[in-house]
Every structure is written in structure tokens, then in C-alpha cells.
Amino acid sequence: MIKIYKHQIKAYITVLFVTMLLSALFIISAHNNAESEQTYEMTDHQLTSEPVQSEQYNVKTEGNSEHEHQPVIAAVK
């Protein structure tokens, strides 16, 4: 009866050790990454000193907007 359980116990202990090993590697990796500063390079973007005028900055107001304030008279029958 113990021989049957030895086979199951070996499998459970193996899974336990592998899980502990992977968890330890993850924690060590996270600790090392937390201590190092991540740098980002902007190689494909160039900043110019002159701002680019695009359509989103050019606001044109039209006189026939639905948001204008117009007087309204309400009639009650």
C-alpha cells in the first residue's frame, strides 16, 4: 500500500520543487528589474524647434452653429 503512495508522493514533490524553483526565479528576476532603470530611446522621432500648425489647432467658428443662444417662446394650451 505504501508503494502505491510513494509513486504519487514523488510526483507531488517533483511538482512542488519545480513550482518553487520557477517562483524563486520569477521573484529574483522581478527584484533585479526593479533595481535597474529602464531607458527608452527615441530614435525614430525628431523634435523640431518650430511647432507644426495642424488642423486641430486651427479653430474656425461659424455663424450658423446649433450651439448659439437663441430666444425660445413656449406656448401652453
PyMOL Python script that loads the backbone (N, CA, C, O; Angstrom):
from pymol import cmd

cmd.read_pdbstr("""\
ATOM      1  N   MET A   1       0.827  -1.188   0.000  1.00  0.00           N
ATOM      2  CA  MET A   1       0.000   0.000   0.000  1.00  0.00           C
ATOM      3  C   MET A   1       0.871   1.251   0.000  1.00  0.00           C
ATOM      4  O   MET A   1       0.534   2.235  -0.659  1.00  0.00           O
ATOM      5  N   ILE A   2       1.964   1.228   0.716  1.00  0.00           N
ATOM      6  CA  ILE A   2       2.856   2.385   0.763  1.00  0.00           C
ATOM      7  C   ILE A   2       3.548   2.581  -0.582  1.00  0.00           C
ATOM      8  O   ILE A   2       3.857   3.712  -0.955  1.00  0.00           O
ATOM      9  N   LYS A   3       3.799   1.483  -1.323  1.00  0.00           N
ATOM     10  CA  LYS A   3       4.440   1.600  -2.631  1.00  0.00           C
ATOM     11  C   LYS A   3       3.562   2.398  -3.598  1.00  0.00           C
ATOM     12  O   LYS A   3       4.080   3.149  -4.424  1.00  0.00           O
ATOM     13  N   ILE A   4       2.261   2.246  -3.503  1.00  0.00           N
ATOM     14  CA  ILE A   4       1.348   3.000  -4.364  1.00  0.00           C
ATOM     15  C   ILE A   4       1.448   4.486  -4.035  1.00  0.00           C
ATOM     16  O   ILE A   4       1.491   5.325  -4.935  1.00  0.00           O
ATOM     17  N   TYR A   5       1.484   4.803  -2.762  1.00  0.00           N
ATOM     18  CA  TYR A   5       1.560   6.200  -2.350  1.00  0.00           C
ATOM     19  C   TYR A   5       2.920   6.811  -2.637  1.00  0.00           C
ATOM     20  O   TYR A   5       3.007   8.020  -2.847  1.00  0.00           O
ATOM     21  N   LYS A   6       3.981   6.020  -2.654  1.00  0.00           N
ATOM     22  CA  LYS A   6       5.317   6.544  -2.956  1.00  0.00           C
ATOM     23  C   LYS A   6       5.359   7.117  -4.380  1.00  0.00           C
ATOM     24  O   LYS A   6       5.980   8.153  -4.616  1.00  0.00           O
ATOM     25  N   HIS A   7       4.714   6.456  -5.300  1.00  0.00           N
ATOM     26  CA  HIS A   7       4.690   6.935  -6.684  1.00  0.00           C
ATOM     27  C   HIS A   7       3.950   8.284  -6.762  1.00  0.00           C
ATOM     28  O   HIS A   7       4.396   9.190  -7.467  1.00  0.00           O
ATOM     29  N   GLN A   8       2.843   8.418  -6.054  1.00  0.00           N
ATOM     30  CA  GLN A   8       2.092   9.670  -6.056  1.00  0.00           C
ATOM     31  C   GLN A   8       2.851  10.764  -5.315  1.00  0.00           C
ATOM     32  O   GLN A   8       2.863  11.917  -5.745  1.00  0.00           O
ATOM     33  N   ILE A   9       3.479  10.402  -4.208  1.00  0.00           N
ATOM     34  CA  ILE A   9       4.218  11.375  -3.414  1.00  0.00           C
ATOM     35  C   ILE A   9       5.406  11.912  -4.209  1.00  0.00           C
ATOM     36  O   ILE A   9       5.694  13.108  -4.151  1.00  0.00           O
ATOM     37  N   LYS A  10       6.099  11.046  -4.949  1.00  0.00           N
ATOM     38  CA  LYS A  10       7.218  11.502  -5.774  1.00  0.00           C
ATOM     39  C   LYS A  10       6.747  12.512  -6.823  1.00  0.00           C
ATOM     40  O   LYS A  10       7.429  13.504  -7.078  1.00  0.00           O
ATOM     41  N   ALA A  11       5.603  12.267  -7.420  1.00  0.00           N
ATOM     42  CA  ALA A  11       5.075  13.191  -8.427  1.00  0.00           C
ATOM     43  C   ALA A  11       4.708  14.531  -7.789  1.00  0.00           C
ATOM     44  O   ALA A  11       5.008  15.589  -8.343  1.00  0.00           O
ATOM     45  N   TYR A  12       4.067  14.484  -6.638  1.00  0.00           N
ATOM     46  CA  TYR A  12       3.680  15.728  -5.967  1.00  0.00           C
ATOM     47  C   TYR A  12       4.899  16.526  -5.511  1.00  0.00           C
ATOM     48  O   TYR A  12       4.921  17.751  -5.631  1.00  0.00           O
ATOM     49  N   ILE A  13       5.908  15.839  -4.992  1.00  0.00           N
ATOM     50  CA  ILE A  13       7.121  16.521  -4.534  1.00  0.00           C
ATOM     51  C   ILE A  13       7.873  17.117  -5.726  1.00  0.00           C
ATOM     52  O   ILE A  13       8.423  18.214  -5.621  1.00  0.00           O
ATOM     53  N   THR A  14       7.902  16.412  -6.846  1.00  0.00           N
ATOM     54  CA  THR A  14       8.554  16.944  -8.042  1.00  0.00           C
ATOM     55  C   THR A  14       7.850  18.208  -8.524  1.00  0.00           C
ATOM     56  O   THR A  14       8.502  19.201  -8.847  1.00  0.00           O
ATOM     57  N   VAL A  15       6.531  18.169  -8.570  1.00  0.00           N
ATOM     58  CA  VAL A  15       5.765  19.349  -8.986  1.00  0.00           C
ATOM     59  C   VAL A  15       5.981  20.494  -8.000  1.00  0.00           C
ATOM     60  O   VAL A  15       6.093  21.649  -8.412  1.00  0.00           O
ATOM     61  N   LEU A  16       6.040  20.193  -6.718  1.00  0.00           N
ATOM     62  CA  LEU A  16       6.272  21.211  -5.699  1.00  0.00           C
ATOM     63  C   LEU A  16       7.639  21.873  -5.886  1.00  0.00           C
ATOM     64  O   LEU A  16       7.737  23.099  -5.837  1.00  0.00           O
ATOM     65  N   PHE A  17       8.678  21.094  -6.096  1.00  0.00           N
ATOM     66  CA  PHE A  17      10.023  21.653  -6.270  1.00  0.00           C
ATOM     67  C   PHE A  17      10.135  22.475  -7.554  1.00  0.00           C
ATOM     68  O   PHE A  17      10.771  23.529  -7.566  1.00  0.00           O
ATOM     69  N   VAL A  18       9.519  21.994  -8.628  1.00  0.00           N
ATOM     70  CA  VAL A  18       9.565  22.753  -9.881  1.00  0.00           C
ATOM     71  C   VAL A  18       8.821  24.074  -9.720  1.00  0.00           C
ATOM     72  O   VAL A  18       9.278  25.107 -10.208  1.00  0.00           O
ATOM     73  N   THR A  19       7.691  24.047  -9.047  1.00  0.00           N
ATOM     74  CA  THR A  19       6.928  25.271  -8.807  1.00  0.00           C
ATOM     75  C   THR A  19       7.717  26.242  -7.938  1.00  0.00           C
ATOM     76  O   THR A  19       7.738  27.443  -8.206  1.00  0.00           O
ATOM     77  N   MET A  20       8.363  25.728  -6.905  1.00  0.00           N
ATOM     78  CA  MET A  20       9.172  26.584  -6.038  1.00  0.00           C
ATOM     79  C   MET A  20      10.347  27.181  -6.801  1.00  0.00           C
ATOM     80  O   MET A  20      10.684  28.348  -6.599  1.00  0.00           O
ATOM     81  N   LEU A  21      10.970  26.404  -7.667  1.00  0.00           N
ATOM     82  CA  LEU A  21      12.097  26.887  -8.456  1.00  0.00           C
ATOM     83  C   LEU A  21      11.659  27.991  -9.416  1.00  0.00           C
ATOM     84  O   LEU A  21      12.320  29.024  -9.515  1.00  0.00           O
ATOM     85  N   LEU A  22      10.559  27.779 -10.117  1.00  0.00           N
ATOM     86  CA  LEU A  22      10.061  28.801 -11.040  1.00  0.00           C
ATOM     87  C   LEU A  22       9.624  30.068 -10.309  1.00  0.00           C
ATOM     88  O   LEU A  22       9.846  31.177 -10.795  1.00  0.00           O
ATOM     89  N   SER A  23       9.009  29.906  -9.155  1.00  0.00           N
ATOM     90  CA  SER A  23       8.603  31.070  -8.364  1.00  0.00           C
ATOM     91  C   SER A  23       9.821  31.852  -7.888  1.00  0.00           C
ATOM     92  O   SER A  23       9.824  33.082  -7.929  1.00  0.00           O
ATOM     93  N   ALA A  24      10.852  31.148  -7.436  1.00  0.00           N
ATOM     94  CA  ALA A  24      12.070  31.816  -6.986  1.00  0.00           C
ATOM     95  C   ALA A  24      12.741  32.556  -8.143  1.00  0.00           C
ATOM     96  O   ALA A  24      13.217  33.677  -7.964  1.00  0.00           O
ATOM     97  N   LEU A  25      12.784  31.941  -9.327  1.00  0.00           N
ATOM     98  CA  LEU A  25      13.362  32.625 -10.487  1.00  0.00           C
ATOM     99  C   LEU A  25      12.570  33.873 -10.850  1.00  0.00           C
ATOM    100  O   LEU A  25      13.157  34.899 -11.194  1.00  0.00           O
ATOM    101  N   PHE A  26      11.265  33.800 -10.781  1.00  0.00           N
ATOM    102  CA  PHE A  26      10.432  34.959 -11.080  1.00  0.00           C
ATOM    103  C   PHE A  26      10.670  36.086 -10.083  1.00  0.00           C
ATOM    104  O   PHE A  26      10.800  37.244 -10.478  1.00  0.00           O
ATOM    105  N   ILE A  27      10.730  35.757  -8.796  1.00  0.00           N
ATOM    106  CA  ILE A  27      10.942  36.786  -7.767  1.00  0.00           C
ATOM    107  C   ILE A  27      12.319  37.417  -7.908  1.00  0.00           C
ATOM    108  O   ILE A  27      12.453  38.633  -7.771  1.00  0.00           O
ATOM    109  N   ILE A  28      13.338  36.620  -8.179  1.00  0.00           N
ATOM    110  CA  ILE A  28      14.688  37.162  -8.361  1.00  0.00           C
ATOM    111  C   ILE A  28      14.737  38.051  -9.596  1.00  0.00           C
ATOM    112  O   ILE A  28      15.354  39.116  -9.569  1.00  0.00           O
ATOM    113  N   SER A  29      14.101  37.630 -10.660  1.00  0.00           N
ATOM    114  CA  SER A  29      14.073  38.438 -11.881  1.00  0.00           C
ATOM    115  C   SER A  29      13.334  39.750 -11.648  1.00  0.00           C
ATOM    116  O   SER A  29      13.789  40.797 -12.109  1.00  0.00           O
ATOM    117  N   ALA A  30      12.215  39.718 -10.951  1.00  0.00           N
ATOM    118  CA  ALA A  30      11.466  40.936 -10.656  1.00  0.00           C
ATOM    119  C   ALA A  30      12.279  41.866  -9.764  1.00  0.00           C
ATOM    120  O   ALA A  30      12.238  43.083  -9.940  1.00  0.00           O
ATOM    121  N   HIS A  31      13.012  41.311  -8.817  1.00  0.00           N
ATOM    122  CA  HIS A  31      13.845  42.131  -7.931  1.00  0.00           C
ATOM    123  C   HIS A  31      14.973  42.806  -8.716  1.00  0.00           C
ATOM    124  O   HIS A  31      15.259  43.984  -8.499  1.00  0.00           O
ATOM    125  N   ASN A  32      15.603  42.077  -9.611  1.00  0.00           N
ATOM    126  CA  ASN A  32      16.683  42.661 -10.416  1.00  0.00           C
ATOM    127  C   ASN A  32      16.149  43.745 -11.352  1.00  0.00           C
ATOM    128  O   ASN A  32      16.805  44.769 -11.548  1.00  0.00           O
ATOM    129  N   ASN A  33      14.979  43.535 -11.925  1.00  0.00           N
ATOM    130  CA  ASN A  33      14.399  44.538 -12.815  1.00  0.00           C
ATOM    131  C   ASN A  33      13.941  45.774 -12.058  1.00  0.00           C
ATOM    132  O   ASN A  33      13.956  46.875 -12.609  1.00  0.00           O
ATOM    133  N   ALA A  34      13.536  45.613 -10.809  1.00  0.00           N
ATOM    134  CA  ALA A  34      13.100  46.756 -10.013  1.00  0.00           C
ATOM    135  C   ALA A  34      14.278  47.658  -9.652  1.00  0.00           C
ATOM    136  O   ALA A  34      14.102  48.864  -9.480  1.00  0.00           O
ATOM    137  N   GLU A  35      15.453  47.095  -9.538  1.00  0.00           N
ATOM    138  CA  GLU A  35      16.618  47.876  -9.158  1.00  0.00           C
ATOM    139  C   GLU A  35      17.277  48.573 -10.336  1.00  0.00           C
ATOM    140  O   GLU A  35      18.056  49.505 -10.136  1.00  0.00           O
ATOM    141  N   SER A  36      16.986  48.148 -11.556  1.00  0.00           N
ATOM    142  CA  SER A  36      17.610  48.777 -12.717  1.00  0.00           C
ATOM    143  C   SER A  36      16.634  49.769 -13.338  1.00  0.00           C
ATOM    144  O   SER A  36      15.419  49.576 -13.313  1.00  0.00           O
ATOM    145  N   GLU A  37      17.201  50.833 -13.896  1.00  0.00           N
ATOM    146  CA  GLU A  37      16.377  51.852 -14.515  1.00  0.00           C
ATOM    147  C   GLU A  37      16.200  51.524 -15.990  1.00  0.00           C
ATOM    148  O   GLU A  37      17.171  51.244 -16.693  1.00  0.00           O
ATOM    149  N   GLN A  38      14.975  51.560 -16.446  1.00  0.00           N
ATOM    150  CA  GLN A  38      14.703  51.269 -17.837  1.00  0.00           C
ATOM    151  C   GLN A  38      14.806  52.561 -18.638  1.00  0.00           C
ATOM    152  O   GLN A  38      14.205  53.573 -18.277  1.00  0.00           O
ATOM    153  N   THR A  39      15.559  52.522 -19.711  1.00  0.00           N
ATOM    154  CA  THR A  39      15.713  53.697 -20.561  1.00  0.00           C
ATOM    155  C   THR A  39      15.026  53.441 -21.894  1.00  0.00           C
ATOM    156  O   THR A  39      15.024  52.327 -22.416  1.00  0.00           O
ATOM    157  N   TYR A  40      14.459  54.478 -22.411  1.00  0.00           N
ATOM    158  CA  TYR A  40      13.778  54.389 -23.689  1.00  0.00           C
ATOM    159  C   TYR A  40      14.460  55.351 -24.656  1.00  0.00           C
ATOM    160  O   TYR A  40      14.730  56.500 -24.309  1.00  0.00           O
ATOM    161  N   GLU A  41      14.733  54.884 -25.850  1.00  0.00           N
ATOM    162  CA  GLU A  41      15.363  55.712 -26.860  1.00  0.00           C
ATOM    163  C   GLU A  41      14.329  56.148 -27.873  1.00  0.00           C
ATOM    164  O   GLU A  41      13.471  55.372 -28.293  1.00  0.00           O
ATOM    165  N   MET A  42      14.429  57.404 -28.255  1.00  0.00           N
ATOM    166  CA  MET A  42      13.547  57.929 -29.287  1.00  0.00           C
ATOM    167  C   MET A  42      14.368  58.086 -30.553  1.00  0.00           C
ATOM    168  O   MET A  42      14.819  59.188 -30.867  1.00  0.00           O
ATOM    169  N   THR A  43      14.564  57.022 -31.266  1.00  0.00           N
ATOM    170  CA  THR A  43      15.414  57.083 -32.452  1.00  0.00           C
ATOM    171  C   THR A  43      14.641  57.478 -33.696  1.00  0.00           C
ATOM    172  O   THR A  43      15.203  58.080 -34.612  1.00  0.00           O
ATOM    173  N   ASP A  44      13.360  57.147 -33.740  1.00  0.00           N
ATOM    174  CA  ASP A  44      12.626  57.434 -34.958  1.00  0.00           C
ATOM    175  C   ASP A  44      11.813  58.718 -34.873  1.00  0.00           C
ATOM    176  O   ASP A  44      11.086  59.042 -35.813  1.00  0.00           O
ATOM    177  N   HIS A  45      11.914  59.456 -33.776  1.00  0.00           N
ATOM    178  CA  HIS A  45      11.195  60.715 -33.618  1.00  0.00           C
ATOM    179  C   HIS A  45      12.205  61.844 -33.469  1.00  0.00           C
ATOM    180  O   HIS A  45      13.164  61.745 -32.704  1.00  0.00           O
ATOM    181  N   GLN A  46      11.976  62.895 -34.200  1.00  0.00           N
ATOM    182  CA  GLN A  46      12.843  64.064 -34.074  1.00  0.00           C
ATOM    183  C   GLN A  46      11.992  65.254 -33.653  1.00  0.00           C
ATOM    184  O   GLN A  46      10.936  65.509 -34.231  1.00  0.00           O
ATOM    185  N   LEU A  47      12.458  65.975 -32.648  1.00  0.00           N
ATOM    186  CA  LEU A  47      11.759  67.148 -32.176  1.00  0.00           C
ATOM    187  C   LEU A  47      12.307  68.367 -32.899  1.00  0.00           C
ATOM    188  O   LEU A  47      13.521  68.544 -33.002  1.00  0.00           O
ATOM    189  N   THR A  48      11.415  69.199 -33.393  1.00  0.00           N
ATOM    190  CA  THR A  48      11.837  70.425 -34.060  1.00  0.00           C
ATOM    191  C   THR A  48      11.565  71.602 -33.152  1.00  0.00           C
ATOM    192  O   THR A  48      10.726  71.527 -32.254  1.00  0.00           O
ATOM    193  N   SER A  49      12.273  72.685 -33.388  1.00  0.00           N
ATOM    194  CA  SER A  49      12.080  73.861 -32.548  1.00  0.00           C
ATOM    195  C   SER A  49      10.844  74.648 -32.961  1.00  0.00           C
ATOM    196  O   SER A  49      10.317  75.413 -32.154  1.00  0.00           O
ATOM    197  N   GLU A  50      10.359  74.484 -34.206  1.00  0.00           N
ATOM    198  CA  GLU A  50       9.175  75.178 -34.676  1.00  0.00           C
ATOM    199  C   GLU A  50       7.951  74.273 -34.524  1.00  0.00           C
ATOM    200  O   GLU A  50       7.958  73.136 -34.994  1.00  0.00           O
ATOM    201  N   PRO A  51       6.913  74.767 -33.877  1.00  0.00           N
ATOM    202  CA  PRO A  51       5.718  73.944 -33.745  1.00  0.00           C
ATOM    203  C   PRO A  51       4.996  73.828 -35.083  1.00  0.00           C
ATOM    204  O   PRO A  51       4.952  74.777 -35.865  1.00  0.00           O
ATOM    205  N   VAL A  52       4.445  72.680 -35.326  1.00  0.00           N
ATOM    206  CA  VAL A  52       3.726  72.424 -36.576  1.00  0.00           C
ATOM    207  C   VAL A  52       2.275  72.802 -36.361  1.00  0.00           C
ATOM    208  O   VAL A  52       1.623  72.317 -35.436  1.00  0.00           O
ATOM    209  N   GLN A  53       1.776  73.672 -37.226  1.00  0.00           N
ATOM    210  CA  GLN A  53       0.377  74.074 -37.137  1.00  0.00           C
ATOM    211  C   GLN A  53      -0.478  73.048 -37.859  1.00  0.00           C
ATOM    212  O   GLN A  53      -0.383  72.893 -39.077  1.00  0.00           O
ATOM    213  N   SER A  54      -1.285  72.369 -37.126  1.00  0.00           N
ATOM    214  CA  SER A  54      -2.145  71.364 -37.736  1.00  0.00           C
ATOM    215  C   SER A  54      -3.594  71.821 -37.653  1.00  0.00           C
ATOM    216  O   SER A  54      -3.894  72.861 -37.066  1.00  0.00           O
ATOM    217  N   GLU A  55      -4.470  71.053 -38.235  1.00  0.00           N
ATOM    218  CA  GLU A  55      -5.872  71.425 -38.277  1.00  0.00           C
ATOM    219  C   GLU A  55      -6.530  71.408 -36.904  1.00  0.00           C
ATOM    220  O   GLU A  55      -7.513  72.117 -36.683  1.00  0.00           O
ATOM    221  N   GLN A  56      -6.015  70.626 -35.998  1.00  0.00           N
ATOM    222  CA  GLN A  56      -6.655  70.556 -34.691  1.00  0.00           C
ATOM    223  C   GLN A  56      -6.464  71.834 -33.890  1.00  0.00           C
ATOM    224  O   GLN A  56      -7.239  72.105 -32.973  1.00  0.00           O
ATOM    225  N   TYR A  57      -5.436  72.635 -34.221  1.00  0.00           N
ATOM    226  CA  TYR A  57      -5.205  73.882 -33.508  1.00  0.00           C
ATOM    227  C   TYR A  57      -5.896  75.062 -34.187  1.00  0.00           C
ATOM    228  O   TYR A  57      -6.053  76.115 -33.569  1.00  0.00           O
ATOM    229  N   ASN A  58      -6.303  74.911 -35.417  1.00  0.00           N
ATOM    230  CA  ASN A  58      -6.989  75.975 -36.132  1.00  0.00           C
ATOM    231  C   ASN A  58      -8.489  75.808 -35.935  1.00  0.00           C
ATOM    232  O   ASN A  58      -9.120  74.968 -36.576  1.00  0.00           O
ATOM    233  N   VAL A  59      -9.047  76.610 -35.049  1.00  0.00           N
ATOM    234  CA  VAL A  59     -10.466  76.522 -34.738  1.00  0.00           C
ATOM    235  C   VAL A  59     -11.177  77.630 -35.488  1.00  0.00           C
ATOM    236  O   VAL A  59     -10.858  78.807 -35.323  1.00  0.00           O
ATOM    237  N   LYS A  60     -12.138  77.253 -36.309  1.00  0.00           N
ATOM    238  CA  LYS A  60     -12.935  78.216 -37.056  1.00  0.00           C
ATOM    239  C   LYS A  60     -14.348  78.198 -36.508  1.00  0.00           C
ATOM    240  O   LYS A  60     -14.967  77.140 -36.393  1.00  0.00           O
ATOM    241  N   THR A  61     -14.849  79.362 -36.175  1.00  0.00           N
ATOM    242  CA  THR A  61     -16.217  79.445 -35.676  1.00  0.00           C
ATOM    243  C   THR A  61     -17.117  79.899 -36.815  1.00  0.00           C
ATOM    244  O   THR A  61     -16.802  80.848 -37.532  1.00  0.00           O
ATOM    245  N   GLU A  62     -18.211  79.226 -36.966  1.00  0.00           N
ATOM    246  CA  GLU A  62     -19.180  79.566 -37.992  1.00  0.00           C
ATOM    247  C   GLU A  62     -20.381  80.218 -37.334  1.00  0.00           C
ATOM    248  O   GLU A  62     -20.716  79.918 -36.188  1.00  0.00           O
ATOM    249  N   GLY A  63     -21.012  81.094 -38.054  1.00  0.00           N
ATOM    250  CA  GLY A  63     -22.145  81.822 -37.514  1.00  0.00           C
ATOM    251  C   GLY A  63     -23.396  80.983 -37.378  1.00  0.00           C
ATOM    252  O   GLY A  63     -24.253  81.324 -36.563  1.00  0.00           O
ATOM    253  N   ASN A  64     -23.551  79.916 -38.121  1.00  0.00           N
ATOM    254  CA  ASN A  64     -24.781  79.119 -38.084  1.00  0.00           C
ATOM    255  C   ASN A  64     -24.586  77.834 -37.287  1.00  0.00           C
ATOM    256  O   ASN A  64     -24.793  76.735 -37.803  1.00  0.00           O
ATOM    257  N   SER A  65     -24.198  77.976 -36.063  1.00  0.00           N
ATOM    258  CA  SER A  65     -23.983  76.820 -35.207  1.00  0.00           C
ATOM    259  C   SER A  65     -25.250  76.524 -34.419  1.00  0.00           C
ATOM    260  O   SER A  65     -25.999  77.442 -34.086  1.00  0.00           O
ATOM    261  N   GLU A  66     -25.496  75.282 -34.123  1.00  0.00           N
ATOM    262  CA  GLU A  66     -26.664  74.928 -33.320  1.00  0.00           C
ATOM    263  C   GLU A  66     -26.467  75.232 -31.844  1.00  0.00           C
ATOM    264  O   GLU A  66     -27.409  75.122 -31.059  1.00  0.00           O
ATOM    265  N   HIS A  67     -25.269  75.608 -31.461  1.00  0.00           N
ATOM    266  CA  HIS A  67     -24.976  75.888 -30.060  1.00  0.00           C
ATOM    267  C   HIS A  67     -25.104  77.364 -29.714  1.00  0.00           C
ATOM    268  O   HIS A  67     -24.778  77.760 -28.595  1.00  0.00           O
ATOM    269  N   GLU A  68     -25.564  78.175 -30.636  1.00  0.00           N
ATOM    270  CA  GLU A  68     -25.756  79.594 -30.337  1.00  0.00           C
ATOM    271  C   GLU A  68     -27.008  79.764 -29.483  1.00  0.00           C
ATOM    272  O   GLU A  68     -27.951  78.978 -29.570  1.00  0.00           O
ATOM    273  N   HIS A  69     -26.995  80.795 -28.668  1.00  0.00           N
ATOM    274  CA  HIS A  69     -28.133  81.073 -27.811  1.00  0.00           C
ATOM    275  C   HIS A  69     -29.187  81.838 -28.603  1.00  0.00           C
ATOM    276  O   HIS A  69     -28.919  82.924 -29.118  1.00  0.00           O
ATOM    277  N   GLN A  70     -30.374  81.274 -28.697  1.00  0.00           N
ATOM    278  CA  GLN A  70     -31.472  81.902 -29.401  1.00  0.00           C
ATOM    279  C   GLN A  70     -32.675  81.931 -28.449  1.00  0.00           C
ATOM    280  O   GLN A  70     -32.912  80.977 -27.709  1.00  0.00           O
ATOM    281  N   PRO A  71     -33.408  83.004 -28.476  1.00  0.00           N
ATOM    282  CA  PRO A  71     -34.580  83.070 -27.595  1.00  0.00           C
ATOM    283  C   PRO A  71     -35.666  82.091 -28.030  1.00  0.00           C
ATOM    284  O   PRO A  71     -35.908  81.911 -29.224  1.00  0.00           O
ATOM    285  N   VAL A  72     -36.309  81.468 -27.066  1.00  0.00           N
ATOM    286  CA  VAL A  72     -37.343  80.480 -27.339  1.00  0.00           C
ATOM    287  C   VAL A  72     -38.601  80.875 -26.551  1.00  0.00           C
ATOM    288  O   VAL A  72     -38.523  81.217 -25.371  1.00  0.00           O
ATOM    289  N   ILE A  73     -39.751  80.821 -27.219  1.00  0.00           N
ATOM    290  CA  ILE A  73     -41.002  81.131 -26.551  1.00  0.00           C
ATOM    291  C   ILE A  73     -41.819  79.846 -26.488  1.00  0.00           C
ATOM    292  O   ILE A  73     -42.004  79.158 -27.492  1.00  0.00           O
ATOM    293  N   ALA A  74     -42.304  79.537 -25.284  1.00  0.00           N
ATOM    294  CA  ALA A  74     -43.106  78.336 -25.095  1.00  0.00           C
ATOM    295  C   ALA A  74     -44.565  78.729 -24.985  1.00  0.00           C
ATOM    296  O   ALA A  74     -44.907  79.657 -24.251  1.00  0.00           O
ATOM    297  N   ALA A  75     -45.416  78.041 -25.700  1.00  0.00           N
ATOM    298  CA  ALA A  75     -46.853  78.306 -25.657  1.00  0.00           C
ATOM    299  C   ALA A  75     -47.564  77.148 -24.966  1.00  0.00           C
ATOM    300  O   ALA A  75     -47.286  75.984 -25.256  1.00  0.00           O
ATOM    301  N   VAL A  76     -48.478  77.463 -24.056  1.00  0.00           N
ATOM    302  CA  VAL A  76     -49.219  76.452 -23.321  1.00  0.00           C
ATOM    303  C   VAL A  76     -50.669  76.541 -23.737  1.00  0.00           C
ATOM    304  O   VAL A  76     -51.219  77.642 -23.738  1.00  0.00           O
ATOM    305  N   LYS A  77     -51.321  75.444 -24.092  1.00  0.00           N
ATOM    306  CA  LYS A  77     -52.729  75.445 -24.498  1.00  0.00           C
ATOM    307  C   LYS A  77     -53.600  74.973 -23.384  1.00  0.00           C
ATOM    308  O   LYS A  77     -54.819  74.906 -23.539  1.00  0.00           O
TER     309      LYS A  77
END
""", "prot")
cmd.dss("prot")
cmd.show_as("cartoon", "prot")
cmd.util.cbc("prot")
cmd.orient("prot")
